């Protein structure tokens, strides 16, 4: 009976959401045209990066905070893990060898995505995801231990991107301008600085969500 009630409640909620979506009217503002008209003032040449790091910087700031809070929730849950008695990858040297070759290439791809975000698809989220994938690959190959509890330097790396974002966003406010209103002459450099910090932090956060939950030998970093 309880399962039937839950299913009916979910169906009703879904119907309400679908009805609300169908009732949405046309957008009051032509967003693509508005972004294109103000692109030169954003400091970058790609509209997605301009929206995420300039026009709608608040959203990106909160998204990074949510990811960090998710990792803090995993840490607060105190997930206990038992180290593996033997490394299953030791008998198969192919995966570790390929991982040693692929990981540096993935780091180079992440750096390129970070740099390319100013003028083509890319940016901190994509670069951070590639860095996290490299960390996960190294762990699966037995080359990177899982995390038991992040040490001081790792904690700074996890939170550094968000703290840097907040610091840069407060600069214009202290100068008498609006929050996240970058000076036009410095906008491109400041956005690149923010994305560089976010790339490292997002890579560590996304990797941490795996390395803190996986079984394996852990340690402080």
MDAnalysis code that builds the backbone (N, CA, C; Angstrom):
import MDAnalysis as mda
import numpy as np

u = mda.Universe.empty(663, n_residues=221, atom_resindex=np.repeat(np.arange(221), 3), trajectory=True)
u.add_TopologyAttr("name", ["N", "CA", "C"] * 221)
u.add_TopologyAttr("resid", np.arange(1, 222))
u.add_TopologyAttr("resname", ["UNK", "UNK", "UNK", "UNK", "UNK", "UNK", "UNK", "UNK", "UNK", "UNK", "UNK", "UNK", "UNK", "UNK", "UNK", "UNK", "UNK", "UNK", "UNK", "UNK", "UNK", "UNK", "UNK", "UNK", "UNK", "UNK", "UNK", "UNK", "UNK", "UNK", "UNK", "UNK", "UNK", "UNK", "UNK", "UNK", "UNK", "UNK", "UNK", "UNK", "UNK", "UNK", "UNK", "UNK", "UNK", "UNK", "UNK", "UNK", "UNK", "UNK", "UNK", "UNK", "UNK", "UNK", "UNK", "UNK", "UNK", "UNK", "UNK", "UNK", "UNK", "UNK", "UNK", "UNK", "UNK", "UNK", "UNK", "UNK", "UNK", "UNK", "UNK", "UNK", "UNK", "UNK", "UNK", "UNK", "UNK", "UNK", "UNK", "UNK", "UNK", "UNK", "UNK", "UNK", "UNK", "UNK", "UNK", "UNK", "UNK", "UNK", "UNK", "UNK", "UNK", "UNK", "UNK", "UNK", "UNK", "UNK", "UNK", "UNK", "UNK", "UNK", "UNK", "UNK", "UNK", "UNK", "UNK", "UNK", "UNK", "UNK", "UNK", "UNK", "UNK", "UNK", "UNK", "UNK", "UNK", "UNK", "UNK", "UNK", "UNK", "UNK", "UNK", "UNK", "UNK", "UNK", "UNK", "UNK", "UNK", "UNK", "UNK", "UNK", "UNK", "UNK", "UNK", "UNK", "UNK", "UNK", "UNK", "UNK", "UNK", "UNK", "UNK", "UNK", "UNK", "UNK", "UNK", "UNK", "UNK", "UNK", "UNK", "UNK", "UNK", "UNK", "UNK", "UNK", "UNK", "UNK", "UNK", "UNK", "UNK", "UNK", "UNK", "UNK", "UNK", "UNK", "UNK", "UNK", "UNK", "UNK", "UNK", "UNK", "UNK", "UNK", "UNK", "UNK", "UNK", "UNK", "UNK", "UNK", "UNK", "UNK", "UNK", "UNK", "UNK", "UNK", "UNK", "UNK", "UNK", "UNK", "UNK", "UNK", "UNK", "UNK", "UNK", "UNK", "UNK", "UNK", "UNK", "UNK", "UNK", "UNK", "UNK", "UNK", "UNK", "UNK", "UNK", "UNK", "UNK", "UNK", "UNK", "UNK", "UNK", "UNK", "UNK", "UNK", "UNK", "UNK", "UNK", "UNK", "UNK"])
u.atoms.positions = np.array([
    [0.831, -1.196, 0.000],
    [0.000, 0.000, 0.000],
    [0.874, 1.257, 0.000],
    [1.932, 1.242, 0.837],
    [2.813, 2.391, 0.900],
    [3.507, 2.640, -0.428],
    [3.886, 1.538, -1.089],
    [4.540, 1.701, -2.389],
    [3.599, 2.317, -3.399],
    [2.329, 1.929, -3.364],
    [1.336, 2.498, -4.279],
    [1.163, 3.986, -4.017],
    [1.148, 4.384, -2.759],
    [1.006, 5.805, -2.417],
    [2.199, 6.604, -2.938],
    [3.403, 6.031, -2.778],
    [4.598, 6.720, -3.259],
    [4.571, 6.862, -4.774],
    [4.170, 5.796, -5.465],
    [4.104, 5.848, -6.932],
    [3.087, 6.877, -7.388],
    [1.919, 6.918, -6.752],
    [0.891, 7.894, -7.119],
    [1.352, 9.318, -6.839],
    [2.041, 9.508, -5.723],
    [2.538, 10.845, -5.405],
    [3.575, 11.295, -6.435],
    [4.467, 10.378, -6.835],
    [5.472, 10.721, -7.839],
    [4.827, 11.012, -9.182],
    [3.814, 10.241, -9.539],
    [3.111, 10.480, -10.804],
    [2.413, 11.830, -10.786],
    [1.784, 12.188, -9.658],
    [1.115, 13.477, -9.559],
    [2.119, 14.622, -9.643],
    [3.247, 14.460, -8.955],
    [4.285, 15.496, -8.994],
    [4.833, 15.661, -10.403],
    [5.045, 14.541, -11.101],
    [5.529, 14.599, -12.477],
    [4.527, 15.300, -13.378],
    [3.241, 15.002, -13.188],
    [2.202, 15.648, -13.990],
    [2.171, 17.155, -13.751],
    [2.380, 17.563, -12.496],
    [2.402, 18.992, -12.186],
    [3.582, 19.675, -12.867],
    [4.747, 19.028, -12.824],
    [5.931, 19.597, -13.468],
    [5.746, 19.710, -14.978],
    [5.189, 18.652, -15.591],
    [4.956, 18.684, -17.038],
    [3.971, 19.791, -17.392],
    [2.904, 19.911, -16.594],
    [1.932, 20.971, -16.842],
    [2.539, 22.356, -16.708],
    [3.389, 22.531, -15.710],
    [4.043, 23.831, -15.540],
    [4.957, 24.149, -16.713],
    [5.674, 23.144, -17.226],
    [6.544, 23.372, -18.374],
    [5.753, 23.732, -19.618],
    [4.599, 23.078, -19.791],
    [3.773, 23.368, -20.966],
    [3.152, 24.753, -20.905],
    [2.987, 25.290, -19.695],
    [2.379, 26.606, -19.536],
    [3.376, 27.748, -19.662],
    [4.664, 27.404, -19.784],
    [5.662, 28.460, -19.892],
    [5.479, 29.242, -21.187],
    [5.510, 30.552, -21.068],
    [5.384, 31.401, -22.236],
    [6.724, 31.629, -22.907],
    [6.752, 32.428, -23.947],
    [8.023, 32.718, -24.616],
    [8.945, 33.508, -23.693],
    [10.240, 33.373, -23.928],
    [11.220, 34.080, -23.111],
    [11.049, 35.584, -23.270],
    [10.983, 36.327, -22.143],
    [10.778, 37.777, -22.242],
    [11.982, 38.510, -22.824],
    [13.166, 37.872, -22.790],
    [14.373, 38.511, -23.295],
    [15.059, 37.551, -24.274],
    [15.503, 38.087, -25.379],
    [16.246, 37.279, -26.353],
    [17.675, 37.119, -25.833],
    [17.891, 36.065, -25.038],
    [19.174, 35.904, -24.370],
    [20.358, 35.781, -25.329],
    [20.269, 34.958, -26.400],
    [21.438, 34.878, -27.304],
    [21.828, 36.232, -27.884],
    [20.843, 37.021, -28.271],
    [21.146, 38.343, -28.835],
    [21.728, 39.266, -27.775],
    [21.215, 39.166, -26.550],
    [21.727, 40.005, -25.471],
    [23.167, 39.649, -25.128],
    [23.466, 38.338, -25.089],
    [24.836, 37.916, -24.799],
    [25.777, 38.359, -25.915],
    [25.350, 38.192, -27.165],
    [26.190, 38.585, -28.294],
    [26.466, 40.085, -28.284],
    [25.473, 40.869, -27.871],
    [25.644, 42.321, -27.859],
    [26.623, 42.785, -26.789],
    [26.764, 42.014, -25.726],
    [27.633, 42.410, -24.614],
    [28.886, 41.545, -24.503],
    [29.152, 40.736, -25.520],
    [30.249, 39.790, -25.437],
    [31.598, 40.494, -25.303],
    [31.776, 41.605, -25.998],
    [33.061, 42.299, -25.947],
    [33.374, 42.822, -24.552],
    [32.343, 43.097, -23.764],
    [32.555, 43.617, -22.412],
    [32.788, 42.513, -21.393],
    [32.735, 41.240, -21.829],
    [32.851, 40.132, -20.885],
    [34.292, 39.750, -20.597],
    [35.196, 40.085, -21.500],
    [36.586, 39.702, -21.331],
    [36.961, 38.416, -22.031],
    [35.995, 37.700, -22.583],
    [36.250, 36.462, -23.319],
    [35.481, 36.508, -24.629],
    [35.792, 35.544, -25.508],
    [35.157, 35.537, -26.828],
    [34.156, 34.415, -27.004],
    [33.987, 33.557, -25.998],
    [33.017, 32.477, -26.121],
    [31.803, 32.791, -25.258],
    [30.585, 32.709, -25.817],
    [29.396, 33.133, -25.063],
    [29.126, 32.308, -23.814],
    [29.417, 30.994, -23.860],
    [29.152, 30.160, -22.680],
    [30.044, 30.582, -21.516],
    [31.332, 30.792, -21.792],
    [32.238, 31.237, -20.741],
    [31.848, 32.620, -20.240],
    [31.416, 33.480, -21.141],
    [30.983, 34.819, -20.736],
    [29.798, 34.748, -19.781],
    [28.860, 33.851, -20.070],
    [27.690, 33.719, -19.208],
    [28.074, 33.109, -17.862],
    [28.865, 32.043, -17.881],
    [29.169, 31.312, -16.655],
    [30.082, 32.080, -15.712],
    [31.043, 32.823, -16.245],
    [32.043, 33.478, -15.398],
    [31.850, 34.978, -15.284],
    [30.917, 35.549, -16.047],
    [30.732, 36.995, -15.978],
    [29.261, 37.352, -15.777],
    [28.439, 37.128, -16.797],
    [27.051, 37.575, -16.715],
    [26.270, 36.841, -15.631],
    [26.525, 35.553, -15.448],
    [25.828, 34.757, -14.431],
    [26.834, 34.116, -13.478],
    [27.798, 34.912, -13.057],
    [28.837, 34.395, -12.188],
    [28.308, 33.890, -10.857],
    [27.193, 34.468, -10.390],
    [26.604, 34.004, -9.132],
    [26.253, 32.513, -9.207],
    [25.663, 32.110, -10.316],
    [25.253, 30.711, -10.467],
    [26.458, 29.779, -10.394],
    [27.525, 30.135, -11.115],
    [28.720, 29.293, -11.122],
    [29.349, 29.231, -9.736],
    [29.381, 30.356, -9.048],
    [29.932, 30.386, -7.692],
    [29.168, 29.434, -6.776],
    [27.845, 29.450, -6.874],
    [27.032, 28.569, -6.033],
    [27.167, 27.110, -6.459],
    [27.338, 26.849, -7.757],
    [27.516, 25.470, -8.214],
    [28.795, 24.863, -7.633],
    [29.866, 25.640, -7.628],
    [31.114, 25.144, -7.060],
    [30.944, 24.908, -5.556],
    [30.235, 25.822, -4.891],
    [29.994, 25.657, -3.458],
    [29.190, 24.390, -3.176],
    [28.221, 24.083, -4.024],
    [27.410, 22.878, -3.837],
    [28.262, 21.625, -3.979],
    [29.145, 21.600, -4.982],
    [30.029, 20.437, -5.158],
    [30.949, 20.256, -3.952],
    [31.478, 21.369, -3.440],
    [32.344, 21.285, -2.268],
    [31.558, 20.806, -1.054],
    [30.325, 21.276, -0.905],
    [29.489, 20.819, 0.201],
    [29.178, 19.325, 0.084],
    [29.007, 18.850, -1.151],
    [28.770, 17.410, -1.337],
    [29.960, 16.601, -0.847],
    [31.166, 17.069, -1.161],
    [32.360, 16.365, -0.692],
    [32.477, 16.446, 0.830],
    [32.163, 17.621, 1.389],
    [32.189, 17.758, 2.844],
    [31.164, 16.838, 3.496],
    [30.033, 16.627, 2.807],
    [29.043, 15.688, 3.333],
    [29.570, 14.269, 3.380],
    [30.342, 13.890, 2.346],
    [30.962, 12.558, 2.348],
    [31.951, 12.441, 3.498],
    [32.743, 13.503, 3.721],
    [33.701, 13.483, 4.824],
    [32.995, 13.429, 6.169],
    [31.896, 14.194, 6.288],
    [31.167, 14.226, 7.553],
    [30.492, 12.891, 7.847],
    [30.150, 12.148, 6.775],
    [29.500, 10.855, 6.981],
    [30.453, 9.835, 7.583],
    [31.743, 10.101, 7.485],
    [32.727, 9.209, 8.085],
    [32.713, 7.823, 7.481],
    [32.751, 7.742, 6.142],
    [32.727, 6.448, 5.471],
    [33.976, 5.665, 5.844],
    [33.781, 4.483, 6.371],
    [34.909, 3.638, 6.766],
    [35.239, 2.662, 5.646],
    [36.536, 2.456, 5.421],
    [36.988, 1.576, 4.347],
    [38.090, 0.680, 4.887],
    [38.153, -0.479, 4.355],
    [39.210, -1.412, 4.718],
    [40.193, -1.523, 3.554],
    [41.489, -1.372, 3.808],
    [42.462, -1.488, 2.719],
    [42.437, -2.877, 2.089],
    [42.675, -2.901, 0.801],
    [42.782, -4.188, 0.123],
    [44.063, -4.887, 0.550],
    [43.957, -6.189, 0.688],
    [45.128, -6.949, 1.114],
    [46.155, -7.093, 0.006],
    [45.711, -7.098, -1.212],
    [46.644, -7.248, -2.332],
    [46.180, -6.377, -3.475],
    [47.107, -5.916, -4.256],
    [46.793, -5.074, -5.392],
    [46.487, -5.963, -6.597],
    [45.234, -5.899, -7.048],
    [44.811, -6.767, -8.150],
    [45.498, -6.395, -9.455],
    [46.005, -5.136, -9.523],
    [46.639, -4.705, -10.760],
    [48.081, -5.159, -10.867],
    [48.649, -5.659, -9.754],
    [50.058, -6.038, -9.786],
    [50.321, -7.164, -10.772],
    [49.347, -8.061, -10.931],
    [49.536, -9.196, -11.841],
    [49.356, -8.798, -13.299],
    [48.826, -7.634, -13.560],
    [48.586, -7.189, -14.928],
    [49.288, -5.849, -15.120],
    [50.499, -5.841, -15.673],
    [51.260, -4.594, -15.791],
    [50.774, -3.684, -16.913],
    [49.825, -4.144, -17.739],
    [49.404, -3.353, -18.894],
    [48.647, -2.103, -18.441],
    [47.688, -2.269, -17.529],
    [46.890, -1.128, -17.088],
    [47.740, -0.062, -16.403],
    [48.626, -0.416, -15.463],
    [49.488, 0.620, -14.889],
    [50.353, 1.328, -15.927],
    [50.889, 0.571, -16.884],
    [51.719, 1.189, -17.920],
    [50.901, 2.153, -18.774],
    [49.728, 1.717, -19.203],
    [48.871, 2.603, -19.993],
    [48.444, 3.823, -19.193],
    [48.212, 3.635, -17.896],
    [47.805, 4.755, -17.058],
    [48.917, 5.785, -16.936],
    [50.152, 5.307, -16.815],
    [51.283, 6.234, -16.747],
    [51.440, 7.023, -18.044],
    [51.057, 6.421, -19.160],
    [51.133, 7.116, -20.447],
    [49.945, 8.065, -20.611],
    [48.744, 7.610, -20.208],
    [47.541, 8.392, -20.448],
    [47.400, 9.573, -19.505],
    [47.815, 9.419, -18.254],
    [47.593, 10.474, -17.265],
    [48.259, 11.796, -17.655],
    [49.545, 11.814, -18.069],
    [50.130, 13.095, -18.498],
    [49.399, 13.701, -19.690],
    [48.962, 12.845, -20.622],
    [48.219, 13.352, -21.772],
    [46.892, 13.962, -21.326],
    [46.245, 13.363, -20.331],
    [44.989, 13.910, -19.823],
    [45.212, 15.248, -19.130],
    [46.334, 15.397, -18.450],
    [46.662, 16.687, -17.833],
    [46.857, 17.748, -18.912],
    [47.523, 17.390, -20.006],
    [47.704, 18.339, -21.107],
    [46.367, 18.707, -21.732],
    [45.465, 17.732, -21.873],
    [44.123, 18.022, -22.399],
    [43.391, 18.981, -21.466],
    [43.524, 18.766, -20.156],
    [42.860, 19.645, -19.191],
    [43.392, 21.073, -19.304],
    [44.712, 21.211, -19.454],
    [45.290, 22.549, -19.609],
    [44.780, 23.211, -20.882],
    [44.700, 22.438, -21.956],
    [44.177, 22.998, -23.208],
    [42.718, 23.427, -23.057],
    [41.898, 22.587, -22.434],
    [40.493, 22.944, -22.242],
    [40.346, 24.207, -21.406],
    [41.207, 24.341, -20.406],
    [41.188, 25.553, -19.590],
    [41.494, 26.778, -20.434],
    [42.547, 26.686, -21.241],
    [42.947, 27.822, -22.072],
    [41.926, 28.092, -23.177],
    [41.399, 27.050, -23.775],
    [40.487, 27.223, -24.908],
    [39.138, 27.776, -24.493],
    [38.797, 27.693, -23.209],
    [37.484, 28.146, -22.772],
    [37.202, 29.600, -23.061],
    [38.238, 30.410, -23.267],
    [38.029, 31.832, -23.526],
    [37.484, 32.098, -24.922],
    [37.705, 31.172, -25.866],
    [37.298, 31.450, -27.242],
    [36.610, 30.275, -27.935],
    [36.497, 29.112, -27.270],
    [35.783, 27.978, -27.846],
    [35.307, 27.081, -26.704],
    [34.496, 26.040, -26.987],
    [34.005, 25.193, -25.885],
    [35.142, 24.652, -25.034],
    [34.998, 24.769, -23.744],
    [36.008, 24.336, -22.793],
    [35.783, 25.047, -21.477],
    [36.806, 25.153, -20.671],
    [36.694, 25.869, -19.419],
    [37.002, 25.003, -18.221],
    [36.762, 25.565, -17.039],
    [37.179, 24.935, -15.793],
    [36.444, 23.633, -15.516],
    [35.142, 23.581, -15.772],
    [34.393, 22.373, -15.451],
    [34.849, 21.202, -16.304],
    [35.039, 21.439, -17.594],
    [35.514, 20.369, -18.473],
    [36.941, 19.968, -18.105],
    [37.810, 20.954, -17.862],
    [39.196, 20.648, -17.509],
    [39.263, 19.910, -16.171],
    [38.470, 20.347, -15.200],
    [38.453, 19.670, -13.907],
    [37.966, 18.244, -14.010],
    [36.969, 18.014, -14.862],
    [36.462, 16.649, -15.047],
    [37.537, 15.734, -15.641],
    [38.343, 16.258, -16.572],
    [39.412, 15.450, -17.162],
    [40.481, 15.145, -16.114],
    [40.830, 16.129, -15.276],
    [41.801, 15.883, -14.212],
    [41.281, 14.827, -13.238],
    [39.995, 14.917, -12.897],
    [39.414, 13.919, -11.996],
    [39.446, 12.536, -12.628],
    [39.149, 12.463, -13.916],
    [39.194, 11.166, -14.605],
    [40.606, 10.589, -14.588],
    [41.614, 11.445, -14.723],
    [42.998, 10.972, -14.660],
    [43.313, 10.397, -13.284],
    [42.830, 11.073, -12.234],
    [43.060, 10.573, -10.874],
    [42.367, 9.236, -10.653],
    [41.152, 9.111, -11.141],
    [40.413, 7.856, -10.991],
    [41.113, 6.733, -11.754],
    [41.601, 7.045, -12.956],
    [42.320, 6.039, -13.743],
    [43.564, 5.563, -13.004],
    [44.325, 6.493, -12.437],
    [45.520, 6.118, -11.685],
    [45.166, 5.280, -10.466],
    [44.058, 5.587, -9.848],
    [43.651, 4.782, -8.689],
    [43.248, 3.369, -9.110],
    [42.491, 3.272, -10.189],
    [42.077, 1.951, -10.655],
    [43.278, 1.115, -11.096],
    [44.336, 1.794, -11.525],
    [45.551, 1.072, -11.926],
    [46.448, 0.759, -10.739],
    [46.040, 1.157, -9.541],
    [46.828, 0.882, -8.353],
    [47.984, 1.831, -8.147],
    [47.982, 2.982, -8.846],
    [49.081, 3.935, -8.737],
    [48.768, 5.108, -7.820],
    [47.523, 5.272, -7.458],
    [47.111, 6.383, -6.592],
    [46.244, 5.833, -5.477],
    [46.633, 6.028, -4.218],
    [45.836, 5.463, -3.121],
    [44.538, 6.223, -2.927],
    [43.566, 5.550, -2.346],
    [42.333, 6.219, -1.968],
    [42.575, 7.161, -0.804],
    [41.604, 8.013, -0.551],
    [41.734, 8.987, 0.523],
    [41.043, 8.481, 1.775],
    [41.716, 8.593, 2.895],
    [41.076, 8.350, 4.180],
    [40.581, 9.668, 4.752],
    [41.454, 10.652, 4.794],
    [41.095, 11.989, 5.261],
    [42.039, 12.985, 4.618],
    [41.521, 14.015, 3.947],
    [42.403, 14.980, 3.291],
    [43.252, 15.727, 4.310],
    [44.541, 15.873, 3.992],
    [45.425, 16.654, 4.835],
    [45.293, 18.133, 4.566],
    [46.166, 18.932, 5.180],
    [46.036, 20.383, 5.102],
    [46.177, 20.896, 3.682],
    [47.212, 20.436, 2.956],
    [47.422, 20.939, 1.601],
    [46.301, 20.524, 0.664],
    [45.820, 19.321, 0.826],
    [44.723, 18.866, -0.019],
    [43.448, 19.644, 0.271],
    [43.231, 19.983, 1.525],
    [42.061, 20.790, 1.865],
    [42.137, 22.170, 1.225],
    [43.331, 22.754, 1.228],
    [43.493, 24.032, 0.541],
    [43.224, 23.890, -0.956],
    [43.669, 22.787, -1.534],
    [43.393, 22.568, -2.951],
    [41.911, 22.407, -3.236],
    [41.210, 21.726, -2.351],
    [39.773, 21.520, -2.539],
    [38.991, 22.832, -2.451],
    [39.353, 23.664, -1.497],
    [38.598, 24.901, -1.271],
    [39.214, 26.109, -1.966],
    [40.444, 25.966, -2.477],
    [41.153, 27.117, -3.021],
    [40.448, 27.776, -4.192],
    [39.872, 26.979, -5.096],
    [39.195, 27.553, -6.253],
    [38.019, 28.415, -5.855],
    [37.210, 27.924, -4.920],
    [36.064, 28.697, -4.449],
    [36.514, 29.950, -3.715],
    [37.537, 29.828, -2.870],
    [38.033, 30.994, -2.136],
    [38.603, 32.042, -3.087],
    [39.315, 31.589, -4.128],
    [39.849, 32.514, -5.122],
    [38.720, 33.210, -5.872],
    [37.691, 32.460, -6.227],
    [36.531, 33.020, -6.914],
    [35.895, 34.114, -6.057],
    [35.713, 33.826, -4.777],
    [35.102, 34.803, -3.874],
    [35.988, 36.040, -3.738],
    [37.309, 35.820, -3.617],
    [38.220, 36.952, -3.458],
    [38.191, 37.867, -4.684],
    [38.227, 37.264, -5.881],
    [38.197, 38.074, -7.104],
    [36.855, 38.786, -7.248],
    [35.777, 38.123, -6.856],
    [34.455, 38.747, -6.986],
    [34.263, 39.897, -6.010],
    [34.956, 39.844, -4.862],
    [34.837, 40.915, -3.872],
    [35.682, 42.132, -4.239],
    [36.682, 41.942, -5.095],
    [37.538, 43.057, -5.482],
    [36.769, 44.242, -6.038],
    [35.927, 44.044, -7.072],
    [35.149, 45.173, -7.590],
    [34.236, 45.791, -6.548],
    [33.694, 44.975, -5.648],
    [32.803, 45.505, -4.613],
    [33.556, 46.455, -3.693],
    [34.780, 46.097, -3.322],
    [35.577, 46.966, -2.459],
    [36.007, 48.242, -3.180],
    [36.066, 48.162, -4.524],
    [36.434, 49.342, -5.310],
    [35.250, 50.232, -5.620],
    [34.082, 49.870, -5.130],
    [32.899, 50.695, -5.331],
    [31.992, 50.245, -6.454],
    [32.341, 49.169, -7.145],
    [31.495, 48.641, -8.221],
    [30.620, 47.518, -7.674],
    [29.887, 46.865, -8.582],
    [29.019, 45.761, -8.183],
    [29.833, 44.489, -8.011],
    [29.275, 43.551, -7.241],
    [29.917, 42.259, -7.045],
    [30.053, 41.542, -8.381],
    [31.222, 40.956, -8.638],
    [31.518, 40.221, -9.871],
    [31.489, 41.105, -11.121],
    [31.637, 42.405, -10.943],
    [31.736, 43.305, -12.095],
    [33.209, 43.604, -12.347],
    [33.798, 42.816, -13.229],
    [35.226, 42.934, -13.459],
    [35.545, 44.192, -14.270],
    [36.674, 44.845, -13.984],
    [37.121, 45.945, -14.859],
    [37.372, 45.408, -16.261],
    [36.930, 46.141, -17.265],
    [37.020, 45.657, -18.633],
    [38.448, 45.315, -19.027],
    [39.406, 46.111, -18.596],
    [40.793, 45.870, -18.986],
    [41.361, 44.610, -18.350],
    [40.782, 44.171, -17.230],
    [41.299, 43.013, -16.507],
    [40.366, 41.821, -16.554],
    [39.239, 41.957, -17.226],
    [38.216, 40.905, -17.177],
    [38.741, 39.567, -17.682],
    [39.410, 39.578, -18.826],
    [39.902, 38.317, -19.389],
    [40.915, 37.638, -18.483],
    [41.849, 38.404, -17.929],
    [42.863, 37.834, -17.051],
    [42.245, 37.312, -15.758],
    [41.300, 38.053, -15.194],
    [40.659, 37.620, -13.960],
    [39.840, 36.352, -14.169],
    [39.150, 36.252, -15.295],
    [38.379, 35.046, -15.584],
    [39.307, 33.854, -15.756],
    [40.434, 34.052, -16.441],
    [41.404, 32.961, -16.592],
    [41.966, 32.541, -15.233],
    [42.222, 33.513, -14.353],
    [42.714, 33.202, -13.013],
    [41.685, 32.391, -12.224],
    [40.426, 32.802, -12.312],
    [39.360, 32.070, -11.620],
    [39.253, 30.654, -12.166],
    [39.272, 30.526, -13.482],
    [39.123, 29.197, -14.076],
    [40.309, 28.293, -13.757],
    [41.506, 28.863, -13.661],
    [42.661, 28.049, -13.299],
    [42.498, 27.489, -11.890],
    [42.063, 28.337, -10.957],
    [41.826, 27.856, -9.601],
    [40.704, 26.840, -9.537],
    [39.628, 27.101, -10.288],
    [38.505, 26.172, -10.290],
    [38.872, 24.836, -10.924],
    [39.737, 24.847, -11.927],
    [40.145, 23.600, -12.566],
    [40.788, 22.665, -11.551],
    [41.699, 23.196, -10.750],
    [42.372, 22.373, -9.743],
    [41.377, 21.899, -8.693],
    [40.572, 22.827, -8.175],
    [39.643, 22.455, -7.109],
    [38.566, 21.496, -7.595],
    [38.012, 21.750, -8.765],
    [36.975, 20.859, -9.279],
    [37.547, 19.476, -9.575],
    [38.769, 19.427, -10.101],
    [39.391, 18.130, -10.330],
    [39.556, 17.350, -9.035],
    [39.997, 18.036, -7.977],
    [40.173, 17.373, -6.685],
    [38.831, 16.980, -6.072],
    [37.842, 17.848, -6.204],
    [36.525, 17.552, -5.622],
    [35.899, 16.340, -6.301],
    [35.884, 16.354, -7.629],
    [35.273, 15.243, -8.359],
    [36.042, 13.948, -8.130],
    [37.370, 14.035, -8.101],
    [38.160, 12.842, -7.806],
    [37.920, 12.376, -6.378],
    [37.789, 13.337, -5.455],
    [37.572, 12.984, -4.060],
    [36.274, 12.254, -3.826],
    [35.241, 12.597, -4.578],
    [33.967, 11.895, -4.428],
    [34.113, 10.413, -4.754],
    [35.111, 10.074, -5.564],
    [35.396, 8.669, -5.864],
    [36.412, 8.095, -4.891],
    [37.492, 8.813, -4.658],
    [38.590, 8.287, -3.856],
    [38.234, 8.169, -2.380],
    [37.270, 8.946, -1.916],
    [36.853, 8.834, -0.516],
    [35.873, 7.682, -0.304],
    [35.246, 7.229, -1.365],
    [34.238, 6.178, -1.238],
    [34.738, 4.819, -1.693],
    [35.885, 4.813, -2.378],
    [36.350, 3.553, -2.928],
    [37.149, 2.780, -1.886],
    [37.235, 1.487, -2.082],
    [38.103, 0.657, -1.249],
    [39.519, 0.755, -1.780],
    [40.435, 0.695, -0.927],
    [41.834, 0.748, -1.333],
    [42.676, 1.357, -0.246],
    [43.958, 1.303, -0.444],
    [44.868, 1.856, 0.540],
    [44.715, 3.366, 0.556],
    [44.568, 3.896, 1.744],
    [44.359, 5.321, 1.883],
    [45.520, 5.988, 2.574],
    [45.446, 7.282, 2.593],
    [46.486, 8.035, 3.263],
    [46.133, 9.498, 3.276],
    [46.882, 10.255, 4.017],
    [46.697, 11.694, 4.065],
    [47.548, 12.321, 2.988],
    [46.989, 13.380, 2.386],
    [47.722, 14.065, 1.339],
    [47.956, 15.524, 1.726],
])
